[in-house]
């Protein structure tokens, strides 16, 4: 199999098992060699993360210390302005050359919103899209045009993800994990345990720094 690498973007405020478990299952299914976690720089007009960029990266570091599949890519945080995903993928493609198979991982909720993303139709020229299930989100796209677009690009089989550098969509059969960062922040403010929702090392970090109490 080829060296299929993937980027997984998110706010990660904080990273949780809803991010890690589906992606670990996806990696098993598709033979992903590496997943680069890509913390986003959130645009000023959007609600800002509660944790600082440094804290979000530290939480990712804690989460992956015993998970060799993952590494962290901080390129979007190193710029002053928020980056479009398509621009990040374009830059990664330029670094890796035209032949290396690359993928971008999203949850089903993000797939349903895809037509709102900047230059969304160009995403597939730089990478494959790998989609994890997420409880509570329909399998069908919101419009017949988007459903047609999806079906046109569905991968025939896993081998296609390794043989082609980009261009296919893989709807992965990943476990349904009903966790969101919003719910974790809410539980923390309410003084409720988050033990089974995110790695213990991340909980320790959150406890040490007093995050999400306000
Ligand atoms: P928030 O609750 O703050 O909006 P979130 O938990 O949705 O955050 P993000 O960091 O915004 O997490 O998500 C990054 C990516 O992870 C998105 O593509 C999203 O679809 C996916 N994702 C997040 N939670 C899950 C989950 N429980 N199952 C599958 N995918 C998920």
Boltz pocket constraint, residues with backbone or C-beta under 6 A from the ligand:
constraints:
  - pocket:
      binder: B
      contacts: [[A, 9], [A, 10], [A, 11], [A, 12], [A, 13], [A, 14], [A, 17], [A, 18], [A, 19], [A, 22], [A, 105], [A, 106], [A, 107], [A, 108], [A, 109], [A, 110], [A, 132], [A, 133], [A, 134], [A, 135], [A, 175], [A, 177], [A, 178], [A, 179], [A, 180], [A, 181], [A, 182], [A, 183]]
      max_distance: 6.0
